Amino acid sequence: MPESKGRDKPRARPAQPAPTKAEQGPSPRWLVPLMLACFIIGLLWIVLYYIAPSMPVLEFFGRWNMVIGFGLIMVGFGLSTKWR
């Protein structure tokens, strides 16, 4: 029985080097103030909910105030990953 020709392995392409910090450029000017604002507002939202849960705005949201506060803090952490 005749043998089939073996297939050549596909050649591996050289990996593209990751862009360096110099190529990425600096962070936008609005990033750090927005990141800090999210951290601070989220923290203040949770603290206010514990201190005065009967405030009109906080009373409307009920237990969702915790989700809102931690959500703002998570947005701040998400923005901090973009900071160079």
N, CA, C and O atoms as a Maestro MAE file, in Angstrom:
{
 s_m_m2io_version
 :::
 2.0.0
}

f_m_ct {
 s_m_title
 :::
 protein
 m_atom[336] {
  # First column is atom index #
  i_m_mmod_type
  r_m_x_coord
  r_m_y_coord
  r_m_z_coord
  i_m_residue_number
  s_m_chain_name
  s_m_pdb_residue_name
  s_m_pdb_atom_name
  i_m_atomic_number
  :::
  1 25 0.847 -1.167 0.000 1 A "MET " " N  " 7
  2 3 0.000 0.000 0.000 1 A "MET " " CA " 6
  3 2 0.898 1.237 0.000 1 A "MET " " C  " 6
  4 15 1.848 1.296 0.780 1 A "MET " " O  " 8
  5 25 0.623 2.220 -0.850 2 A "PRO " " N  " 7
  6 3 1.462 3.415 -0.932 2 A "PRO " " CA " 6
  7 2 1.262 4.302 0.299 2 A "PRO " " C  " 6
  8 15 0.167 4.372 0.856 2 A "PRO " " O  " 8
  9 25 2.319 4.967 0.706 3 A "GLU " " N  " 7
  10 3 2.253 5.885 1.845 3 A "GLU " " CA " 6
  11 2 1.962 7.298 1.353 3 A "GLU " " C  " 6
  12 15 2.463 7.725 0.313 3 A "GLU " " O  " 8
  13 25 1.139 8.017 2.125 4 A "SER " " N  " 7
  14 3 0.831 9.397 1.751 4 A "SER " " CA " 6
  15 2 1.966 10.313 2.204 4 A "SER " " C  " 6
  16 15 2.708 10.004 3.137 4 A "SER " " O  " 8
  17 25 2.076 11.426 1.528 5 A "LYS " " N  " 7
  18 3 3.087 12.410 1.907 5 A "LYS " " CA " 6
  19 2 2.675 13.064 3.216 5 A "LYS " " C  " 6
  20 15 1.499 13.360 3.429 5 A "LYS " " O  " 8
  21 25 3.622 13.281 4.067 6 A "GLY " " N  " 7
  22 3 3.339 13.959 5.331 6 A "GLY " " CA " 6
  23 2 3.092 15.435 5.111 6 A "GLY " " C  " 6
  24 15 3.664 16.037 4.203 6 A "GLY " " O  " 8
  25 25 2.261 16.009 5.919 7 A "ARG " " N  " 7
  26 3 1.983 17.449 5.807 7 A "ARG " " CA " 6
  27 2 3.033 18.235 6.567 7 A "ARG " " C  " 6
  28 15 3.497 17.831 7.633 7 A "ARG " " O  " 8
  29 25 3.387 19.345 5.998 8 A "ASP " " N  " 7
  30 3 4.307 20.247 6.689 8 A "ASP " " CA " 6
  31 2 3.541 20.958 7.794 8 A "ASP " " C  " 6
  32 15 2.369 21.301 7.639 8 A "ASP " " O  " 8
  33 25 4.220 21.169 8.906 9 A "LYS " " N  " 7
  34 3 3.600 21.917 9.997 9 A "LYS " " CA " 6
  35 2 3.509 23.387 9.582 9 A "LYS " " C  " 6
  36 15 4.427 23.917 8.956 9 A "LYS " " O  " 8
  37 25 2.407 24.039 9.932 10 A "PRO " " N  " 7
  38 3 2.341 25.469 9.598 10 A "PRO " " CA " 6
  39 2 3.410 26.230 10.370 10 A "PRO " " C  " 6
  40 15 3.682 25.965 11.542 10 A "PRO " " O  " 8
  41 25 3.991 27.163 9.678 11 A "ARG " " N  " 7
  42 3 5.048 27.953 10.313 11 A "ARG " " CA " 6
  43 2 4.443 28.891 11.347 11 A "ARG " " C  " 6
  44 15 3.427 29.544 11.108 11 A "ARG " " O  " 8
  45 25 5.082 28.937 12.474 12 A "ALA " " N  " 7
  46 3 4.618 29.830 13.533 12 A "ALA " " CA " 6
  47 2 4.987 31.264 13.180 12 A "ALA " " C  " 6
  48 15 6.113 31.554 12.775 12 A "ALA " " O  " 8
  49 25 4.031 32.135 13.341 13 A "ARG " " N  " 7
  50 3 4.290 33.550 13.081 13 A "ARG " " CA " 6
  51 2 4.980 34.149 14.291 13 A "ARG " " C  " 6
  52 15 4.665 33.793 15.427 13 A "ARG " " O  " 8
  53 25 5.903 35.039 14.063 14 A "PRO " " N  " 7
  54 3 6.537 35.678 15.227 14 A "PRO " " CA " 6
  55 2 5.509 36.507 15.986 14 A "PRO " " C  " 6
  56 15 4.684 37.194 15.383 14 A "PRO " " O  " 8
  57 25 5.564 36.438 17.289 15 A "ALA " " N  " 7
  58 3 4.618 37.160 18.132 15 A "ALA " " CA " 6
  59 2 4.850 38.658 18.027 15 A "ALA " " C  " 6
  60 15 5.985 39.131 17.986 15 A "ALA " " O  " 8
  61 25 3.747 39.388 17.985 16 A "GLN " " N  " 7
  62 3 3.839 40.843 17.970 16 A "GLN " " CA " 6
  63 2 4.234 41.312 19.361 16 A "GLN " " C  " 6
  64 15 3.607 40.906 20.340 16 A "GLN " " O  " 8
  65 25 5.227 42.133 19.476 17 A "PRO " " N  " 7
  66 3 5.590 42.614 20.817 17 A "PRO " " CA " 6
  67 2 4.486 43.502 21.377 17 A "PRO " " C  " 6
  68 15 3.838 44.254 20.650 17 A "PRO " " O  " 8
  69 25 4.293 43.398 22.666 18 A "ALA " " N  " 7
  70 3 3.277 44.222 23.335 18 A "ALA " " CA " 6
  71 2 3.710 45.679 23.283 18 A "ALA " " C  " 6
  72 15 4.897 45.984 23.399 18 A "ALA " " O  " 8
  73 25 2.747 46.578 23.108 19 A "PRO " " N  " 7
  74 3 3.135 47.993 23.067 19 A "PRO " " CA " 6
  75 2 3.716 48.434 24.406 19 A "PRO " " C  " 6
  76 15 3.217 48.073 25.472 19 A "PRO " " O  " 8
  77 25 4.767 49.213 24.322 20 A "THR " " N  " 7
  78 3 5.399 49.707 25.545 20 A "THR " " CA " 6
  79 2 4.630 50.907 26.064 20 A "THR " " C  " 6
  80 15 3.748 51.438 25.389 20 A "THR " " O  " 8
  81 25 4.974 51.324 27.262 21 A "LYS " " N  " 7
  82 3 4.282 52.467 27.853 21 A "LYS " " CA " 6
  83 2 4.497 53.731 27.028 21 A "LYS " " C  " 6
  84 15 3.623 54.595 26.958 21 A "LYS " " O  " 8
  85 25 5.671 53.829 26.405 22 A "ALA " " N  " 7
  86 3 5.935 55.017 25.593 22 A "ALA " " CA " 6
  87 2 5.005 55.050 24.385 22 A "ALA " " C  " 6
  88 15 4.596 56.126 23.948 22 A "ALA " " O  " 8
  89 25 4.666 53.869 23.836 23 A "GLU " " N  " 7
  90 3 3.777 53.823 22.680 23 A "GLU " " CA " 6
  91 2 2.323 54.048 23.085 23 A "GLU " " C  " 6
  92 15 1.535 54.580 22.302 23 A "GLU " " O  " 8
  93 25 1.963 53.642 24.309 24 A "GLN " " N  " 7
  94 3 0.587 53.796 24.753 24 A "GLN " " CA " 6
  95 2 0.256 55.242 25.091 24 A "GLN " " C  " 6
  96 15 -0.885 55.673 24.925 24 A "GLN " " O  " 8
  97 25 1.215 55.968 25.548 25 A "GLY " " N  " 7
  98 3 0.980 57.358 25.895 25 A "GLY " " CA " 6
  99 2 0.472 57.503 27.314 25 A "GLY " " C  " 6
  100 15 0.161 56.513 27.975 25 A "GLY " " O  " 8
  101 25 0.389 58.735 27.779 26 A "PRO " " N  " 7
  102 3 -0.060 58.960 29.160 26 A "PRO " " CA " 6
  103 2 -1.571 58.761 29.293 26 A "PRO " " C  " 6
  104 15 -2.297 58.669 28.303 26 A "PRO " " O  " 8
  105 25 -2.010 58.697 30.522 27 A "SER " " N  " 7
  106 3 -3.443 58.571 30.804 27 A "SER " " CA " 6
  107 2 -4.155 59.872 30.442 27 A "SER " " C  " 6
  108 15 -3.549 60.944 30.474 27 A "SER " " O  " 8
  109 25 -5.434 59.780 30.098 28 A "PRO " " N  " 7
  110 3 -6.184 61.019 29.888 28 A "PRO " " CA " 6
  111 2 -6.260 61.819 31.188 28 A "PRO " " C  " 6
  112 15 -6.215 61.251 32.279 28 A "PRO " " O  " 8
  113 25 -6.372 63.102 31.062 29 A "ARG " " N  " 7
  114 3 -6.367 63.975 32.248 29 A "ARG " " CA " 6
  115 2 -7.588 63.769 33.131 29 A "ARG " " C  " 6
  116 15 -7.526 64.033 34.332 29 A "ARG " " O  " 8
  117 25 -8.692 63.306 32.568 30 A "TRP " " N  " 7
  118 3 -9.929 63.142 33.321 30 A "TRP " " CA " 6
  119 2 -9.972 61.839 34.103 30 A "TRP " " C  " 6
  120 15 -10.848 61.670 34.951 30 A "TRP " " O  " 8
  121 25 -9.060 60.920 33.846 31 A "LEU " " N  " 7
  122 3 -9.147 59.588 34.429 31 A "LEU " " CA " 6
  123 2 -8.965 59.586 35.946 31 A "LEU " " C  " 6
  124 15 -9.785 59.008 36.659 31 A "LEU " " O  " 8
  125 25 -7.923 60.212 36.444 32 A "VAL " " N  " 7
  126 3 -7.650 60.181 37.884 32 A "VAL " " CA " 6
  127 2 -8.729 60.921 38.674 32 A "VAL " " C  " 6
  128 15 -9.182 60.392 39.689 32 A "VAL " " O  " 8
  129 25 -9.164 62.115 38.267 33 A "PRO " " N  " 7
  130 3 -10.241 62.756 39.030 33 A "PRO " " CA " 6
  131 2 -11.540 61.942 39.039 33 A "PRO " " C  " 6
  132 15 -12.226 61.876 40.060 33 A "PRO " " O  " 8
  133 25 -11.878 61.321 37.898 34 A "LEU " " N  " 7
  134 3 -13.084 60.507 37.852 34 A "LEU " " CA " 6
  135 2 -12.936 59.262 38.725 34 A "LEU " " C  " 6
  136 15 -13.881 58.872 39.412 34 A "LEU " " O  " 8
  137 25 -11.765 58.641 38.703 35 A "MET " " N  " 7
  138 3 -11.514 57.462 39.528 35 A "MET " " CA " 6
  139 2 -11.651 57.797 41.008 35 A "MET " " C  " 6
  140 15 -12.324 57.080 41.748 35 A "MET " " O  " 8
  141 25 -11.021 58.876 41.439 36 A "LEU " " N  " 7
  142 3 -11.104 59.282 42.841 36 A "LEU " " CA " 6
  143 2 -12.517 59.685 43.231 36 A "LEU " " C  " 6
  144 15 -12.965 59.401 44.342 36 A "LEU " " O  " 8
  145 25 -13.220 60.348 42.316 37 A "ALA " " N  " 7
  146 3 -14.602 60.740 42.599 37 A "ALA " " CA " 6
  147 2 -15.483 59.510 42.795 37 A "ALA " " C  " 6
  148 15 -16.335 59.503 43.684 37 A "ALA " " O  " 8
  149 25 -15.295 58.479 41.989 38 A "CYS " " N  " 7
  150 3 -16.085 57.248 42.150 38 A "CYS " " CA " 6
  151 2 -15.790 56.586 43.486 38 A "CYS " " C  " 6
  152 15 -16.706 56.127 44.168 38 A "CYS " " O  " 8
  153 25 -14.511 56.532 43.865 39 A "PHE " " N  " 7
  154 3 -14.158 55.955 45.165 39 A "PHE " " CA " 6
  155 2 -14.815 56.735 46.305 39 A "PHE " " C  " 6
  156 15 -15.434 56.149 47.193 39 A "PHE " " O  " 8
  157 25 -14.677 58.042 46.271 40 A "ILE " " N  " 7
  158 3 -15.161 58.877 47.375 40 A "ILE " " CA " 6
  159 2 -16.683 58.893 47.438 40 A "ILE " " C  " 6
  160 15 -17.254 58.747 48.519 40 A "ILE " " O  " 8
  161 25 -17.347 59.066 46.299 41 A "ILE " " N  " 7
  162 3 -18.810 59.103 46.292 41 A "ILE " " CA " 6
  163 2 -19.388 57.755 46.717 41 A "ILE " " C  " 6
  164 15 -20.372 57.707 47.455 41 A "ILE " " O  " 8
  165 25 -18.782 56.661 46.255 42 A "GLY " " N  " 7
  166 3 -19.246 55.336 46.668 42 A "GLY " " CA " 6
  167 2 -19.102 55.127 48.164 42 A "GLY " " C  " 6
  168 15 -20.007 54.602 48.813 42 A "GLY " " O  " 8
  169 25 -17.973 55.535 48.710 43 A "LEU " " N  " 7
  170 3 -17.750 55.400 50.147 43 A "LEU " " CA " 6
  171 2 -18.722 56.274 50.932 43 A "LEU " " C  " 6
  172 15 -19.311 55.821 51.913 43 A "LEU " " O  " 8
  173 25 -18.891 57.525 50.505 44 A "LEU " " N  " 7
  174 3 -19.824 58.421 51.190 44 A "LEU " " CA " 6
  175 2 -21.265 57.929 51.100 44 A "LEU " " C  " 6
  176 15 -22.039 58.092 52.044 44 A "LEU " " O  " 8
  177 25 -21.625 57.329 49.972 45 A "TRP " " N  " 7
  178 3 -22.986 56.806 49.799 45 A "TRP " " CA " 6
  179 2 -23.270 55.719 50.837 45 A "TRP " " C  " 6
  180 15 -24.332 55.703 51.459 45 A "TRP " " O  " 8
  181 25 -22.297 54.800 51.016 46 A "ILE " " N  " 7
  182 3 -22.470 53.721 51.993 46 A "ILE " " CA " 6
  183 2 -22.483 54.271 53.418 46 A "ILE " " C  " 6
  184 15 -23.299 53.848 54.238 46 A "ILE " " O  " 8
  185 25 -21.588 55.206 53.716 47 A "VAL " " N  " 7
  186 3 -21.534 55.782 55.063 47 A "VAL " " CA " 6
  187 2 -22.828 56.523 55.374 47 A "VAL " " C  " 6
  188 15 -23.367 56.381 56.471 47 A "VAL " " O  " 8
  189 25 -23.335 57.307 54.433 48 A "LEU " " N  " 7
  190 3 -24.595 58.025 54.655 48 A "LEU " " CA " 6
  191 2 -25.755 57.061 54.855 48 A "LEU " " C  " 6
  192 15 -26.661 57.330 55.644 48 A "LEU " " O  " 8
  193 25 -25.730 55.944 54.146 49 A "TYR " " N  " 7
  194 3 -26.804 54.965 54.305 49 A "TYR " " CA " 6
  195 2 -26.802 54.392 55.723 49 A "TYR " " C  " 6
  196 15 -27.866 54.144 56.291 49 A "TYR " " O  " 8
  197 25 -25.626 54.182 56.290 50 A "TYR " " N  " 7
  198 3 -25.557 53.670 57.648 50 A "TYR " " CA " 6
  199 2 -25.882 54.735 58.694 50 A "TYR " " C  " 6
  200 15 -26.480 54.434 59.727 50 A "TYR " " O  " 8
  201 25 -25.487 55.979 58.425 51 A "ILE " " N  " 7
  202 3 -25.722 57.048 59.405 51 A "ILE " " CA " 6
  203 2 -27.176 57.505 59.384 51 A "ILE " " C  " 6
  204 15 -27.808 57.616 60.434 51 A "ILE " " O  " 8
  205 25 -27.704 57.769 58.201 52 A "ALA " " N  " 7
  206 3 -29.063 58.317 58.094 52 A "ALA " " CA " 6
  207 2 -29.854 57.567 57.022 52 A "ALA " " C  " 6
  208 15 -30.060 58.094 55.929 52 A "ALA " " O  " 8
  209 25 -30.301 56.340 57.322 53 A "PRO " " N  " 7
  210 3 -31.031 55.575 56.301 53 A "PRO " " CA " 6
  211 2 -32.417 56.128 55.977 53 A "PRO " " C  " 6
  212 15 -33.045 55.696 55.011 53 A "PRO " " O  " 8
  213 25 -32.895 57.078 56.775 54 A "SER " " N  " 7
  214 3 -34.231 57.623 56.527 54 A "SER " " CA " 6
  215 2 -34.213 58.895 55.681 54 A "SER " " C  " 6
  216 15 -35.242 59.556 55.546 54 A "SER " " O  " 8
  217 25 -33.051 59.249 55.107 55 A "MET " " N  " 7
  218 3 -33.020 60.397 54.191 55 A "MET " " CA " 6
  219 2 -33.898 60.079 52.986 55 A "MET " " C  " 6
  220 15 -33.993 58.919 52.585 55 A "MET " " O  " 8
  221 25 -34.543 61.093 52.400 56 A "PRO " " N  " 7
  222 3 -35.494 60.819 51.309 56 A "PRO " " CA " 6
  223 2 -34.910 60.007 50.153 56 A "PRO " " C  " 6
  224 15 -35.531 59.037 49.717 56 A "PRO " " O  " 8
  225 25 -33.757 60.371 49.658 57 A "VAL " " N  " 7
  226 3 -33.175 59.652 48.516 57 A "VAL " " CA " 6
  227 2 -32.745 58.255 48.934 57 A "VAL " " C  " 6
  228 15 -32.991 57.287 48.214 57 A "VAL " " O  " 8
  229 25 -32.107 58.144 50.091 58 A "LEU " " N  " 7
  230 3 -31.612 56.851 50.550 58 A "LEU " " CA " 6
  231 2 -32.759 55.926 50.943 58 A "LEU " " C  " 6
  232 15 -32.666 54.712 50.767 58 A "LEU " " O  " 8
  233 25 -33.832 56.489 51.470 59 A "GLU " " N  " 7
  234 3 -34.974 55.674 51.869 59 A "GLU " " CA " 6
  235 2 -35.667 55.073 50.646 59 A "GLU " " C  " 6
  236 15 -36.194 53.963 50.712 59 A "GLU " " O  " 8
  237 25 -35.666 55.801 49.540 60 A "PHE " " N  " 7
  238 3 -36.300 55.326 48.310 60 A "PHE " " CA " 6
  239 2 -35.622 54.063 47.784 60 A "PHE " " C  " 6
  240 15 -36.298 53.133 47.345 60 A "PHE " " O  " 8
  241 25 -34.291 54.025 47.827 61 A "PHE " " N  " 7
  242 3 -33.562 52.893 47.270 61 A "PHE " " CA " 6
  243 2 -33.478 51.704 48.223 61 A "PHE " " C  " 6
  244 15 -33.242 50.582 47.774 61 A "PHE " " O  " 8
  245 25 -33.661 51.915 49.501 62 A "GLY " " N  " 7
  246 3 -33.649 50.820 50.462 62 A "GLY " " CA " 6
  247 2 -32.306 50.104 50.503 62 A "GLY " " C  " 6
  248 15 -31.257 50.742 50.592 62 A "GLY " " O  " 8
  249 25 -32.340 48.784 50.439 63 A "ARG " " N  " 7
  250 3 -31.105 47.989 50.506 63 A "ARG " " CA " 6
  251 2 -30.249 48.127 49.250 63 A "ARG " " C  " 6
  252 15 -29.075 47.756 49.262 63 A "ARG " " O  " 8
  253 25 -30.809 48.646 48.184 64 A "TRP " " N  " 7
  254 3 -30.038 48.844 46.949 64 A "TRP " " CA " 6
  255 2 -28.953 49.909 47.120 64 A "TRP " " C  " 6
  256 15 -28.079 50.042 46.264 64 A "TRP " " O  " 8
  257 25 -29.002 50.656 48.203 65 A "ASN " " N  " 7
  258 3 -27.957 51.646 48.463 65 A "ASN " " CA " 6
  259 2 -26.588 50.990 48.558 65 A "ASN " " C  " 6
  260 15 -25.591 51.562 48.118 65 A "ASN " " O  " 8
  261 25 -26.535 49.792 49.131 66 A "MET " " N  " 7
  262 3 -25.260 49.073 49.225 66 A "MET " " CA " 6
  263 2 -24.744 48.719 47.827 66 A "MET " " C  " 6
  264 15 -23.549 48.832 47.557 66 A "MET " " O  " 8
  265 25 -25.633 48.298 46.956 67 A "VAL " " N  " 7
  266 3 -25.243 47.947 45.585 67 A "VAL " " CA " 6
  267 2 -24.749 49.188 44.847 67 A "VAL " " C  " 6
  268 15 -23.764 49.134 44.111 67 A "VAL " " O  " 8
  269 25 -25.438 50.293 45.050 68 A "ILE " " N  " 7
  270 3 -25.033 51.542 44.393 68 A "ILE " " CA " 6
  271 2 -23.651 51.976 44.882 68 A "ILE " " C  " 6
  272 15 -22.788 52.322 44.076 68 A "ILE " " O  " 8
  273 25 -23.440 51.959 46.202 69 A "GLY " " N  " 7
  274 3 -22.153 52.378 46.759 69 A "GLY " " CA " 6
  275 2 -21.016 51.484 46.305 69 A "GLY " " C  " 6
  276 15 -19.980 51.970 45.852 69 A "GLY " " O  " 8
  277 25 -21.208 50.170 46.427 70 A "PHE " " N  " 7
  278 3 -20.149 49.259 45.999 70 A "PHE " " CA " 6
  279 2 -19.971 49.273 44.483 70 A "PHE " " C  " 6
  280 15 -18.869 49.044 43.983 70 A "PHE " " O  " 8
  281 25 -21.050 49.540 43.753 71 A "GLY " " N  " 7
  282 3 -20.938 49.662 42.300 71 A "GLY " " CA " 6
  283 2 -20.048 50.831 41.909 71 A "GLY " " C  " 6
  284 15 -19.226 50.713 41.000 71 A "GLY " " O  " 8
  285 25 -20.209 51.954 42.590 72 A "LEU " " N  " 7
  286 3 -19.351 53.115 42.314 72 A "LEU " " CA " 6
  287 2 -17.893 52.808 42.656 72 A "LEU " " C  " 6
  288 15 -16.982 53.213 41.934 72 A "LEU " " O  " 8
  289 25 -17.678 52.092 43.757 73 A "ILE " " N  " 7
  290 3 -16.309 51.732 44.129 73 A "ILE " " CA " 6
  291 2 -15.714 50.776 43.092 73 A "ILE " " C  " 6
  292 15 -14.537 50.892 42.750 73 A "ILE " " O  " 8
  293 25 -16.511 49.843 42.595 74 A "MET " " N  " 7
  294 3 -16.012 48.921 41.563 74 A "MET " " CA " 6
  295 2 -15.687 49.655 40.269 74 A "MET " " C  " 6
  296 15 -14.722 49.311 39.587 74 A "MET " " O  " 8
  297 25 -16.484 50.662 39.928 75 A "VAL " " N  " 7
  298 3 -16.174 51.482 38.748 75 A "VAL " " CA " 6
  299 2 -14.833 52.192 38.950 75 A "VAL " " C  " 6
  300 15 -14.031 52.296 38.021 75 A "VAL " " O  " 8
  301 25 -14.597 52.679 40.173 76 A "GLY " " N  " 7
  302 3 -13.312 53.310 40.484 76 A "GLY " " CA " 6
  303 2 -12.155 52.347 40.305 76 A "GLY " " C  " 6
  304 15 -11.119 52.714 39.751 76 A "GLY " " O  " 8
  305 25 -12.326 51.099 40.780 77 A "PHE " " N  " 7
  306 3 -11.270 50.105 40.579 77 A "PHE " " CA " 6
  307 2 -11.086 49.781 39.102 77 A "PHE " " C  " 6
  308 15 -9.960 49.585 38.645 77 A "PHE " " O  " 8
  309 25 -12.172 49.724 38.365 78 A "GLY " " N  " 7
  310 3 -12.064 49.481 36.930 78 A "GLY " " CA " 6
  311 2 -11.300 50.587 36.225 78 A "GLY " " C  " 6
  312 15 -10.497 50.323 35.331 78 A "GLY " " O  " 8
  313 25 -11.549 51.826 36.627 79 A "LEU " " N  " 7
  314 3 -10.820 52.956 36.040 79 A "LEU " " CA " 6
  315 2 -9.358 52.940 36.454 79 A "LEU " " C  " 6
  316 15 -8.494 53.384 35.698 79 A "LEU " " O  " 8
  317 25 -9.073 52.429 37.657 80 A "SER " " N  " 7
  318 3 -7.678 52.420 38.107 80 A "SER " " CA " 6
  319 2 -6.821 51.472 37.284 80 A "SER " " C  " 6
  320 15 -5.601 51.629 37.244 80 A "SER " " O  " 8
  321 25 -7.430 50.491 36.627 81 A "THR " " N  " 7
  322 3 -6.647 49.587 35.775 81 A "THR " " CA " 6
  323 2 -6.214 50.270 34.486 81 A "THR " " C  " 6
  324 15 -5.288 49.802 33.824 81 A "THR " " O  " 8
  325 25 -6.860 51.358 34.121 82 A "LYS " " N  " 7
  326 3 -6.507 52.103 32.892 82 A "LYS " " CA " 6
  327 2 -5.462 53.178 33.142 82 A "LYS " " C  " 6
  328 15 -4.963 53.794 32.199 82 A "LYS " " O  " 8
  329 25 -5.128 53.406 34.409 83 A "TRP " " N  " 7
  330 3 -4.203 54.475 34.765 83 A "TRP " " CA " 6
  331 2 -2.777 54.066 34.444 83 A "TRP " " C  " 6
  332 15 -2.331 52.990 34.843 83 A "TRP " " O  " 8
  333 25 -2.052 54.930 33.716 84 A "ARG " " N  " 7
  334 3 -0.646 54.652 33.379 84 A "ARG " " CA " 6
  335 2 0.220 55.694 34.034 84 A "ARG " " C  " 6
  336 15 1.442 55.661 33.889 84 A "ARG " " O  " 8
  :::
 }
 m_bond[335] {
  # First column is bond index #
  i_m_from
  i_m_to
  i_m_order
  :::
  1 1 2 1
  2 2 3 1
  3 3 4 2
  4 3 5 1
  5 5 6 1
  6 6 7 1
  7 7 8 2
  8 7 9 1
  9 9 10 1
  10 10 11 1
  11 11 12 2
  12 11 13 1
  13 13 14 1
  14 14 15 1
  15 15 16 2
  16 15 17 1
  17 17 18 1
  18 18 19 1
  19 19 20 2
  20 19 21 1
  21 21 22 1
  22 22 23 1
  23 23 24 2
  24 23 25 1
  25 25 26 1
  26 26 27 1
  27 27 28 2
  28 27 29 1
  29 29 30 1
  30 30 31 1
  31 31 32 2
  32 31 33 1
  33 33 34 1
  34 34 35 1
  35 35 36 2
  36 35 37 1
  37 37 38 1
  38 38 39 1
  39 39 40 2
  40 39 41 1
  41 41 42 1
  42 42 43 1
  43 43 44 2
  44 43 45 1
  45 45 46 1
  46 46 47 1
  47 47 48 2
  48 47 49 1
  49 49 50 1
  50 50 51 1
  51 51 52 2
  52 51 53 1
  53 53 54 1
  54 54 55 1
  55 55 56 2
  56 55 57 1
  57 57 58 1
  58 58 59 1
  59 59 60 2
  60 59 61 1
  61 61 62 1
  62 62 63 1
  63 63 64 2
  64 63 65 1
  65 65 66 1
  66 66 67 1
  67 67 68 2
  68 67 69 1
  69 69 70 1
  70 70 71 1
  71 71 72 2
  72 71 73 1
  73 73 74 1
  74 74 75 1
  75 75 76 2
  76 75 77 1
  77 77 78 1
  78 78 79 1
  79 79 80 2
  80 79 81 1
  81 81 82 1
  82 82 83 1
  83 83 84 2
  84 83 85 1
  85 85 86 1
  86 86 87 1
  87 87 88 2
  88 87 89 1
  89 89 90 1
  90 90 91 1
  91 91 92 2
  92 91 93 1
  93 93 94 1
  94 94 95 1
  95 95 96 2
  96 95 97 1
  97 97 98 1
  98 98 99 1
  99 99 100 2
  100 99 101 1
  101 101 102 1
  102 102 103 1
  103 103 104 2
  104 103 105 1
  105 105 106 1
  106 106 107 1
  107 107 108 2
  108 107 109 1
  109 109 110 1
  110 110 111 1
  111 111 112 2
  112 111 113 1
  113 113 114 1
  114 114 115 1
  115 115 116 2
  116 115 117 1
  117 117 118 1
  118 118 119 1
  119 119 120 2
  120 119 121 1
  121 121 122 1
  122 122 123 1
  123 123 124 2
  124 123 125 1
  125 125 126 1
  126 126 127 1
  127 127 128 2
  128 127 129 1
  129 129 130 1
  130 130 131 1
  131 131 132 2
  132 131 133 1
  133 133 134 1
  134 134 135 1
  135 135 136 2
  136 135 137 1
  137 137 138 1
  138 138 139 1
  139 139 140 2
  140 139 141 1
  141 141 142 1
  142 142 143 1
  143 143 144 2
  144 143 145 1
  145 145 146 1
  146 146 147 1
  147 147 148 2
  148 147 149 1
  149 149 150 1
  150 150 151 1
  151 151 152 2
  152 151 153 1
  153 153 154 1
  154 154 155 1
  155 155 156 2
  156 155 157 1
  157 157 158 1
  158 158 159 1
  159 159 160 2
  160 159 161 1
  161 161 162 1
  162 162 163 1
  163 163 164 2
  164 163 165 1
  165 165 166 1
  166 166 167 1
  167 167 168 2
  168 167 169 1
  169 169 170 1
  170 170 171 1
  171 171 172 2
  172 171 173 1
  173 173 174 1
  174 174 175 1
  175 175 176 2
  176 175 177 1
  177 177 178 1
  178 178 179 1
  179 179 180 2
  180 179 181 1
  181 181 182 1
  182 182 183 1
  183 183 184 2
  184 183 185 1
  185 185 186 1
  186 186 187 1
  187 187 188 2
  188 187 189 1
  189 189 190 1
  190 190 191 1
  191 191 192 2
  192 191 193 1
  193 193 194 1
  194 194 195 1
  195 195 196 2
  196 195 197 1
  197 197 198 1
  198 198 199 1
  199 199 200 2
  200 199 201 1
  201 201 202 1
  202 202 203 1
  203 203 204 2
  204 203 205 1
  205 205 206 1
  206 206 207 1
  207 207 208 2
  208 207 209 1
  209 209 210 1
  210 210 211 1
  211 211 212 2
  212 211 213 1
  213 213 214 1
  214 214 215 1
  215 215 216 2
  216 215 217 1
  217 217 218 1
  218 218 219 1
  219 219 220 2
  220 219 221 1
  221 221 222 1
  222 222 223 1
  223 223 224 2
  224 223 225 1
  225 225 226 1
  226 226 227 1
  227 227 228 2
  228 227 229 1
  229 229 230 1
  230 230 231 1
  231 231 232 2
  232 231 233 1
  233 233 234 1
  234 234 235 1
  235 235 236 2
  236 235 237 1
  237 237 238 1
  238 238 239 1
  239 239 240 2
  240 239 241 1
  241 241 242 1
  242 242 243 1
  243 243 244 2
  244 243 245 1
  245 245 246 1
  246 246 247 1
  247 247 248 2
  248 247 249 1
  249 249 250 1
  250 250 251 1
  251 251 252 2
  252 251 253 1
  253 253 254 1
  254 254 255 1
  255 255 256 2
  256 255 257 1
  257 257 258 1
  258 258 259 1
  259 259 260 2
  260 259 261 1
  261 261 262 1
  262 262 263 1
  263 263 264 2
  264 263 265 1
  265 265 266 1
  266 266 267 1
  267 267 268 2
  268 267 269 1
  269 269 270 1
  270 270 271 1
  271 271 272 2
  272 271 273 1
  273 273 274 1
  274 274 275 1
  275 275 276 2
  276 275 277 1
  277 277 278 1
  278 278 279 1
  279 279 280 2
  280 279 281 1
  281 281 282 1
  282 282 283 1
  283 283 284 2
  284 283 285 1
  285 285 286 1
  286 286 287 1
  287 287 288 2
  288 287 289 1
  289 289 290 1
  290 290 291 1
  291 291 292 2
  292 291 293 1
  293 293 294 1
  294 294 295 1
  295 295 296 2
  296 295 297 1
  297 297 298 1
  298 298 299 1
  299 299 300 2
  300 299 301 1
  301 301 302 1
  302 302 303 1
  303 303 304 2
  304 303 305 1
  305 305 306 1
  306 306 307 1
  307 307 308 2
  308 307 309 1
  309 309 310 1
  310 310 311 1
  311 311 312 2
  312 311 313 1
  313 313 314 1
  314 314 315 1
  315 315 316 2
  316 315 317 1
  317 317 318 1
  318 318 319 1
  319 319 320 2
  320 319 321 1
  321 321 322 1
  322 322 323 1
  323 323 324 2
  324 323 325 1
  325 325 326 1
  326 326 327 1
  327 327 328 2
  328 327 329 1
  329 329 330 1
  330 330 331 1
  331 331 332 2
  332 331 333 1
  333 333 334 1
  334 334 335 1
  335 335 336 2
  :::
 }
}
